[in-house]
Amino acid sequence: MTRLIFATNNQHKVEEIQAAIGSVFEVVSLAAAGITIDIPEPHDTLEENAREKSMTIYRLTGENCFSEDTGLEVEALDGEPGVKSARYAGDNKSFGRNIEKLLNKLVYRTNRKARFRTVISLFWQGDEFQFEGTCEGQIIHVLKGKAGFGYDPVFQPDGSSLTFGEMTMEQKNRFSHRRKAADKLVVFLQQRVKQSSTA
């Protein structure tokens, strides 16, 4: 099984990506790979932040690795919280406070359209490749469900009566922005493995 370092210590994200990738690759977190550095996310776009993380790990280890950056983009708030989704209410990454701030900003808004967007940056044999996935939906008025993480309890994807917070992993994967980006990553990796086995 080929190892891929995932530049995160969020076990929920590791499980989501591993479920998408399947058994050909072993997805390991930074902690599982023995990496303890805190990688900054100083940029204004998801693409640049994802690249910063994967490039840092590649330079450190020389191994194939990837990272992702995900943002919730709310139409009525001009794309907020966007790249600042994890730190919307401050640097302590409290999603309870982040959700509270988001709902307060939307309290008088009729337009509740939002989307999750994920960008994956893969360093494979020294070259970078990026993959994007999006999920359109709405921000509901009250929290529903305790599954998932982050803004999941207030995000209801188009085509469902449930929030991400009310869904099982299997249900969420039918809509998930992260799953869509991961599926593109998987196709790429499968092609590379096939090419190397026939070379």
N, C-alpha and C positions, 0 to 999 in steps of 0.2 A: 504494500500500500504506500503510495507516494504522500509524503508529508507536505502540507501547506500551512505556513504560519499565518494566522489571521490576526492582524494588528488591533486586537481588542482584548479586554478582560471582561466584557459583558457576556456572561454565559448564555443568556437568552439568544443573543445574536449568533453565537457559535452554534447553538442547537438548530436555529433556523437555517443557517447556511449548510451545516452538515446534512440536514434533512433534504435540502435541495441538491447537494452534490452527490450524495449516495456513498457507496462503499469503496469506490476506486481511490479516493483521496481521503487522507486523515486530516481533518481540520483541527489545528491546535491553537489555543489562545496564547497570548504573550506570556502569561504566568506558566502555562504548561511547557512553554519553550525556554523557560528560565530567564525571561527578559523582564526587567523591573523598571525600565525607564518610563517616564511620563512624556509622551509625544505631544508637542503643542499643536494647536489647530488655529493658526494665526490669520488664515486667509478669508477672503470675502465670498468664496464660492465653494460649493461641495466638491467640485472637481479638484481644486487646488489643495483642499484639506485632505482629501483621500490620497492624493499623490504624495503629499508631505509625509503621511504616516507609512505608506508602503515603501517609499524610497528610503526612509530612515531605517526601517527594519531590514531592507535588502542590503543597505550599506553596512549594517551592523553584523549580519549573519551570512550574506552571500547566498541565502536559500530562496527558493521560490516562495513568494508571500503575497498577501493581498490585504487591502483595507477597504473600509467603506465609510462613507459619510452620508447621513440621511437627514433630511430636513422636512418639517411640516410647513407647507406654503399655503397661507390663507389669503384668498383672493381679496376680501374686503380690507385686509391689513397690508396690502401691497406686498404680499409675499412673506410677511412675518409669520412665525419666528425664523423660518428659513435656516440659514447656516448657524444661527444662534439657538436652535431648538433645545439643545440640552442645557443651555445656560440662560434661558429666556428670563428667568426671575432672579438670576445671580449665579455666581461661580460655583456654588455648592451643589449644582446639578439636582435640585429637588424638583421632581416631576409633579409633586403635589402643588407646589407653589407655581410651577410653570403653567399647569392647567388652570389654576385659579386666576392667574394673570390673563391667560388667553380668554377665558370665559368672561372676565370683567371687561375686556376690550371689545368683546362681541355682543355685550348685553343689549344694546340698542340697534344692532345690525340685523337686517332681514336676509342679507346675502351671507350664507354660512358655507359657501363652497370652499373646499380645501383639497389639497393633494399631498400625499407623501411622495418624496422623490429620493431615490437611493443612487449613488454613484459608487461603483466598485473600481478600485485601481489595483491591477494585478502586475506584479513584477515577475516575469517568467523568463528565466535564462538571461536576465539582464535587461530585457526590454519591457516597457510599460504598455499596458492595454487597459482601456476603460470600458465599462458597461453600465448602462443606466436602466432603471425600472421606475415606473410611476404607478400610483393608485389614486384615482379620483374619488372624492366623497364629500361628506358634510361634517361640520362640527355640531354635535348635538348640545342641548342646553344643560344636561346633567350627566354625571358619570354613570356608566352602566358596565358592570362586569369587572372582574378582578384578575382576569388572565392577561398575558402579554406584559407590556411595560410601557413606560413613557406616556404618550398621549392616547394610547389604545382605547381607554374607557370613554373618550369623547369623540372618537373618529368612527363614523359609519360609512363604509365604502359603498359606492353606487352599486345597486343590484342586490343589496342585502338589507334585512331589517335588524341586523345585529351590529353592535360595535365590535372592533377588534378585541376589546376587553371581554366580550362575551363569547368569543370563538375559541374552539380548539385549535391546535396548531394546524391540523389538516384543513379545517375550514378557512383559517387565515391564509394559508398558502394558495388558495384559489384566487385571492385578490392581491396578495402582498407585493408591494413595491420591491422589497428586498428579495423575495422569491423570483420576481421577474428579472431583476439584475443578475441574481445567482444563476438562473437558467441560462442566460447568455454566457456567463462565465463557464458553466458546465459544458456547453456546446464547444466553446473555444478549447477547453482543457481536453475534452474527448478527441478533438481533431488533432491536437498536439501529441497526445499519447498514441493515437493511431499512426501518425506520421513517424514517430520515433520507433514504433514496433515494426514498421515496414521498411525502414531505412537500411 
